[in-house]
Amino acid sequence: MKKFYVTTPIYYTNSSPHVGSAYTTILADVLARWHRIKKEDVFFLTGTDEHGQKIQESAEKENKDPKEFVDKIAKEFQESFSLLNISNDNFIRTTNKFHEKEVQKILTELYNKKYIYKGHYESYYCVGCEQYLPESDLKDGKCILHNREPELRKEEAYLFKLSKFQNKLLNLIKSDKYKILPKERKKEVLSFIKSGLNDISISRRKEQVNWGIELPFDKNHICFVWVDAFWNYVTGLKEKNKFNKFWSPDIQLMAKDILRVHATIWPALLLATNNKLPRTLFIHGYFTVNGQKMSKSLGNVVSPSYLVENYGADSVRYFLIRNISLGQDGDFSEEALISRHNNELANDLGNLVSRVLTLAEKNFSKGLKKSQVDKKLFLKLNIKKIDSLMENFEINNALSEIWKFVNESNKYVNEKKPWELKGKKLESVLYNLLESIRINAILLSPFIPESSEKIFSQLNQKPGKLKEAKFGLVKIYKVKKEGILFNKIEGEKMKNPKSEKTENNLDKIDIKDFNKLEMRVARIKEVGDHPDASKLYILVLDLGKGEHELQVVSGLKENYKKEELVNKRVIVLTNLKHAVIRGIESQGMLLAAVFKNRISLVQPDSDIEIGARVM
Ligand code: MSP
């Protein structure tokens, strides 16, 4: 049996899943399901990348132990993928012990083979990317992707001899033995490699980063998160005893942000350890939201669970694939999702199924027998073309091609007007239409699995494989209509979609709700260290004459020195339920603007009365 191994990048657990990570994972899922209906042996791997400085910092910011922090987010990814009906065969987490041991084995092998050596390293590093950046990648001294100044690192480190692989990689990529698609991405990578590959640092001393895998040959160093992460593609199989059967990946999906490392460090690590290279990397574009970059700080990150809750998994899957030309950047807008849901899923497909099944159930309750196959209809279906589009990873084009046939089937209904027919003539038209619905359900099963299953169940047929996508296979249909496939989205939601809810599923609130907050101007009277948390202060706030003082525990230490805080006027939320933070009671919360690592306290003018209410 032919094998098919597909991977997604493993996602950083520094923040919750969003539409971007859902997109790559849905694409991979569609490919996996397509190859399963072709009766191939499929392994589909996804997972989470849980080490490194970025995650260490995010955990510290929330005052959490890093393991506890990543456990929570990895669970969110798993839940989100399960809501989207993702059919992965393993979910690899880089903090799992098996993975950590395998990475150490490979590090030992590379060290023994002298591909890793001790030296000094000096370069700019962007924590957002978790990558060293050449100066040509900086704009006004900042990382273009993260708008953040990189750190200049000069330090003792272990280096990997990447330079040694420059020519080999050039040849492998040029000749498509290591295939990079689309072609423009291949060109881009070739010119990057031609500009020269230097050896790279693959470790940091523990004083700098400690959240990672220890180098087996030097306990003072932690392995660079990318080396650890790449190996997931191997350990994800080994963990399930599937390495021998499935290595190497037939297709690895990712966005352009991580192409360079996947075209250089990753294959070099495989060559150095005598492992076969993956066949193809497919690089897709980036999602924007209503034309803007998707980012936490802009507050426009759309959560997949919110979308599934409101529109259903199939509509989200269908929309994400159909609306974006694979390889290009694309925009996410909830209005566009609703429009495709209503016009294509509910109208085109939903109505086709509903019209045909209603007539078949009403007129042929004892069974509708096979009739002559109508060439007029089946010649409109080009399965070879659909399959070849899927084999070339033109997933959105394959979906449009399938949709053409859904629309041809609708046209057939309109032309034949079965509601005006009776007896044999009616039976024959309905038979052809039921066959077209069954075939559509097979072809669409990788894209909208839940709805396909519902169709099979109403047709009283087992879910089919691609080979069964042929007219005239079913001898008798005893159908049973069961409700509506896609409910149209109308009324309030239609008028007022999205951004009513944000990433955190925050509803718009009423002024009455806002007025429940009691916020006051306060003066910071005293600042002390929290005895049990290195990043927290304990503040005593003065709320004016005759008022109680408030004690507030606050994470300001990285942004303010004690002397900068004393006597500062701030705004405090005073009617928050009291909380105990690491053993100390906190009776309120200060208002602050937060951007990346920077926290800036909101301050009223200095002549405003202490205790004044904030409206
Ligand atoms: N952990 C690394 C990957 C290691 S793989 C050995 C990483 N993680 S990530 O969480 O930043 O995920 C990057 C991937 O998520 C992208 O390559 C892409 O597949 C997906 N996307 C994240 N944001 C996206 C968009 N806005 N649009 C499309 N895909 C996006 O890099």
Residues whose N, C-alpha, C, O or C-beta is under 5 A from the ligand:
A	BS01	MSP	P9 I10 Y11 Y12 G20 S21 T24 D49 A229 F230 M254 A255 I258 G285 Y286 F287 M294
